[in-house]
Amino acid sequence: MKGNYRLLLISSLMLASYATQAAVAPDRTRLVFKGNDRAISVDLKNASEKLPYLAQSWIEDEKGERITSPMAVVPPVQRIEAKSIGQVKIQGMPGLSALPQDKESLFFYNVREIPPKNEKPNTLQIALQTRIKLFYRPTALANVDPQNPWQHRVTLEKVGGQYQVNNPTGYYVILSNASSHKDGIAAKGFEPMVIPPLSHQLMKSAASDLGANPVLTYVNDYGARLPLVFDCNASECAVNAEKSRKS
């Protein structure tokens, strides 16, 4: 490299391993912007012992394109000193009123750390980018009952040799695991699923690998992973709320 300054940008989904390696990271793994919010705040911690970093923030839509409406980040760039905390605000814009008011909309909040230039020759610097889900939750859906989470309304339906996951709610459902029993390893072929409101998706695992009482793991608003224990008949499965709460 002969003394050239190089910056390697590693883009990531919000996995815990990336968050711990990054010098600058947000204070949570997902964000919910409620219909009656004007703005929400996000703390950005610089975990570096010695170095200040710039934090560049922006929002993307569901297609991964940068946007400035119906939500925008202020400030888009800020300097955060070593072992300090910065803050950004995600500001609601007039375009929020044009979003569906009977179901959630999905966006992504991104923050990229920019390290100070290293004057030493032959130095490789790494900048990490964190991307987390940002849900717009209209006022009609804002009051969530933690004792009766919307994920308990998910059903499974056999389609061929697989299960179709049905989401009849106005919320997004995030599934991180599917197994034949609680805390089991993921069934062969399973991939994490993001199921939009009022929609369904086919699970890639074989229904036979999930047994008579499949257990799906969902991710709640706070990033916790919780079980959905199902009772099945010949072709359909419904959540057993009591078993799921006890698990």
Residue pairs with C-beta under 8 A, 6 or more apart in sequence:
1 122
1 124
2 121
2 122
3 121
3 122
5 117
5 118
5 123
5 125
6 123
6 124
6 125
7 125
7 127
8 124
8 125
8 126
8 127
9 112
9 127
9 129
10 18
10 126
10 127
10 128
10 129
11 129
11 131
12 18
12 128
12 129
12 130
12 131
13 131
14 29
14 30
14 130
14 131
14 132
14 133
16 29
18 128
18 130
19 25
19 29
19 130
21 128
22 47
22 113
22 128
22 130
23 46
23 47
23 48
23 51
23 53
23 113
23 115
23 128
24 44
24 45
24 46
24 47
24 53
24 55
24 80
24 111
24 113
24 128
24 130
25 44
25 45
25 47
25 111
25 130
26 42
26 43
26 44
26 109
26 111
26 130
26 132
27 42
27 43
27 44
27 45
28 42
28 132
28 222
28 223
29 132
29 223
30 132
30 133
30 134
30 135
30 219
30 221
30 223
31 40
31 42
31 90
31 109
31 132
31 133
31 134
31 135
32 40
32 134
32 135
32 137
32 221
33 40
33 71
33 90
33 92
33 134
33 135
33 136
33 137
34 137
34 139
34 142
35 96
35 101
35 136
35 137
35 138
35 139
35 140
35 141
35 142
36 139
36 142
37 92
38 91
38 92
39 89
39 90
39 91
39 92
40 89
40 90
41 87
41 88
41 89
41 90
42 87
42 88
42 89
42 90
42 109
43 85
43 86
43 87
44 55
44 57
44 78
44 80
44 85
44 86
44 87
44 88
44 111
45 80
45 84
45 85
46 52
46 53
46 55
46 80
46 81
46 82
46 83
46 84
46 85
46 86
47 83
48 82
48 83
49 82
49 83
50 82
51 82
51 115
51 116
52 79
52 80
52 81
52 82
52 116
53 79
53 80
53 113
53 114
53 115
53 116
54 77
54 78
54 79
54 80
54 113
54 114
55 77
55 78
55 79
55 80
55 86
55 88
55 111
55 112
55 113
55 114
56 76
56 77
56 111
56 112
56 113
56 114
57 73
57 75
57 76
57 77
57 88
57 109
57 110
57 111
57 112
58 66
58 73
58 76
58 110
59 66
59 67
59 68
59 71
59 72
59 73
59 90
59 107
59 108
59 109
59 110
59 134
60 66
60 67
60 107
60 108
60 110
60 131
61 67
61 107
61 108
62 105
62 106
62 107
62 108
64 108
67 107
68 93
69 93
69 94
69 95
70 92
70 93
70 94
70 95
70 96
70 98
70 99
70 136
71 90
71 91
71 92
71 93
71 96
71 107
71 134
71 136
72 90
72 91
72 93
73 88
73 89
73 90
73 91
73 109
74 88
74 89
74 91
75 88
78 86
78 88
79 86
80 86
88 111
90 109
90 134
96 136
99 105
99 136
99 138
100 138
101 138
101 139
101 140
102 138
102 140
102 141
102 170
103 138
103 141
103 170
103 171
103 196
103 197
103 198
104 135
104 136
104 137
104 138
104 141
104 170
104 171
104 172
104 197
105 135
105 136
106 133
106 134
106 135
106 136
106 172
106 194
106 196
107 133
107 134
107 135
107 136
108 131
108 132
108 133
108 134
109 131
109 132
109 133
109 134
110 129
110 130
110 131
111 129
111 130
112 127
112 128
112 129
112 130
113 127
113 128
113 129
114 127
115 125
115 126
115 127
117 125
118 125
133 172
133 174
135 172
137 171
140 170
141 170
141 171
144 150
144 221
147 245
148 241
149 218
149 220
149 226
150 169
150 170
150 171
150 173
151 173
151 218
151 220
151 226
151 228
151 239
152 228
152 239
152 241
152 244
153 168
153 169
153 239
154 165
154 166
154 167
154 168
154 169
154 173
154 216
154 218
154 228
154 239
155 165
155 166
155 168
155 236
155 237
155 238
155 239
156 163
156 164
156 165
156 166
156 203
156 214
156 230
156 232
156 236
156 237
157 163
157 164
157 166
157 200
157 235
157 236
157 237
158 164
158 207
158 234
158 235
158 236
159 202
161 206
161 207
161 208
162 202
162 203
162 204
162 205
162 206
162 207
163 202
163 203
163 205
163 207
163 210
163 214
163 237
164 200
164 201
164 202
164 203
165 173
165 175
165 193
165 195
165 200
165 201
165 202
165 203
165 216
166 200
167 173
167 195
167 196
167 197
167 198
167 199
167 200
168 198
169 197
169 198
170 197
170 198
171 197
172 194
172 195
172 196
172 197
173 193
173 194
173 195
173 218
174 192
174 193
174 194
174 195
174 218
174 219
175 192
175 193
175 195
175 216
175 217
175 218
175 219
176 192
176 217
176 218
176 219
176 225
177 186
177 190
177 192
177 216
177 217
177 225
178 186
178 187
178 190
178 203
178 205
178 210
178 214
178 215
178 216
178 217
179 185
179 186
179 187
179 210
179 214
179 215
179 217
180 187
180 209
180 210
180 211
180 213
180 214
180 215
181 211
181 213
181 215
182 215
182 227
182 229
182 247
184 215
186 205
187 205
187 206
187 209
187 210
188 205
188 206
188 209
189 204
189 205
189 206
189 209
190 203
190 204
190 205
191 204
193 201
193 203
195 201
212 232
213 229
213 230
213 231
213 232
214 230
214 232
214 237
215 227
215 228
215 229
215 230
215 247
216 227
216 228
216 230
217 225
217 226
217 227
217 228
218 225
218 226
218 227
218 228
219 225
219 226
220 226
226 244
227 244
227 247
228 239
228 244
229 239
229 240
229 243
229 244
229 247
230 237
230 238
230 239
230 240
231 237
231 238
231 240
